[in-house]
């Protein structure tokens, strides 16, 4: 679905709907284009996600999936062990601190790394929505106060979500009206600002192919990128208004120039002692240690600022007078002044520093207004009293959770498979894959178990599912192994060998792909003898 501006208006005004009629990508674009501050709730069976948007930008996502919690995400990334996760989670609950703050206090991560991990976790939770080809959504106006300092750029999210996770059916339906038509990159689609999109080299070649009018198939030939990948990227860019029918574009802008929305490669960080490019002349070069320290200090302040009121943000005492408030603000403004970060080595934190500078200016305005300052003082008093009344958990407190855990479902499926109870195992694998569709192993086990139940019926379906598991998770060696085995049983020996060799590369030192290749070679040899 590539909605028109009129359709976007209608989608943005709907309080609820069906994801089969309005795909997740189109829904995100509509809410972003109209800068909605809402809670978007999506639901499919037992799975629920609540996405908090501020002026159309996703800043938080809460779900009932345990693997999407920060601790389990870090365990999956190899940054924490299960035991460490349980220890820090318990301390987080008993002390009333956020999990990430406990990790930073214990020195597990610094502020910059914590911010990066939080951003990755948020993006992963949001990307799952692109796999939902069915379900219901509801848009709620009762949005809680935003305390998250995170934000995910919607255009980048849509490009990544569609090119990696959207169903092929959605992609086909989206590009069908564009099939056979000459398309061209829009130089500057200002009606939905894109900012700058980060793209792979292959994706850049596709965009370059669309600098002039080309069909999707011609763009695939010109860019030497597989047709399916070009189709996915074209759908994403067309949805964003970045690629459009050439005749429509000529009517809008005349002779279009090259697009302005591609993210140029970041300049290399200058070596110590070199002059910063495009920076104020009076700024001394920073050493690597100074850059690291400054990044951590800025990110620490940035992560905390949405949870702070003006008094805490500017470090102003409650009984401070006008002169003190002004002095504290000037110190804060100097610390995060945007012009201090106009140097390549600080580009990664320039946006966060600018947000802090703006937040400080807003806080200064509130503190200088007598009525607003009194309101803030009353609110601080109420919050302090509530905090003092809040009881601490007992020493034997145990964390209870009703979050859905795909890893347990997967483990149970493996146990049932070992007992020969294939049908029951399949149900657990399917539920695990439904909970965490980005995990190729869950998808692969479900596909292979379905094949084992009825090889003569499910071979084609299982092979398609295994190919999809590898597309979404290219490092999933077990999907390649199972695809090779199914092809071998079906007599497709060339395809089998290709998949098994890929599995051998991905699964080393696991010997199962090697053993399967030996079995395949023996079958081929026996066939020749006959």
Secondary structure as UniProt FT lines:
FT   HELIX           5..13
FT   STRAND          16..18
FT   TURN            19..21
FT   HELIX           24..33
FT   TURN            34..35
FT   STRAND          38..44
FT   TURN            45..46
FT   STRAND          47..54
FT   TURN            55..56
FT   STRAND          57..63
FT   HELIX           66..68
FT   HELIX           70..76
FT   TURN            77..78
FT   HELIX           82..95
FT   HELIX           99..105
FT   TURN            106..107
FT   HELIX           111..127
FT   HELIX           128..131
FT   STRAND          136..140
FT   HELIX           154..164
FT   HELIX           168..175
FT   HELIX           176..178
FT   TURN            179..180
FT   STRAND          183..185
FT   HELIX           190..192
FT   HELIX           201..209
FT   TURN            210..211
FT   HELIX           216..223
FT   HELIX           227..239
FT   TURN            240..241
FT   STRAND          243..245
FT   HELIX           246..253
FT   TURN            272..273
FT   TURN            277..278
FT   TURN            281..282
FT   HELIX           288..305
FT   TURN            306..307
FT   HELIX           310..313
FT   TURN            314..315
FT   TURN            318..319
FT   HELIX           322..335
FT   HELIX           338..341
FT   HELIX           344..346
FT   HELIX           347..368
FT   HELIX           370..389
FT   TURN            395..396
FT   HELIX           406..418
FT   TURN            419..420
FT   HELIX           422..435
FT   TURN            437..438
FT   HELIX           440..453
FT   HELIX           455..472
FT   TURN            474..475
FT   HELIX           477..489
FT   TURN            490..491
FT   HELIX           493..507
FT   TURN            508..509
FT   HELIX           512..529
//
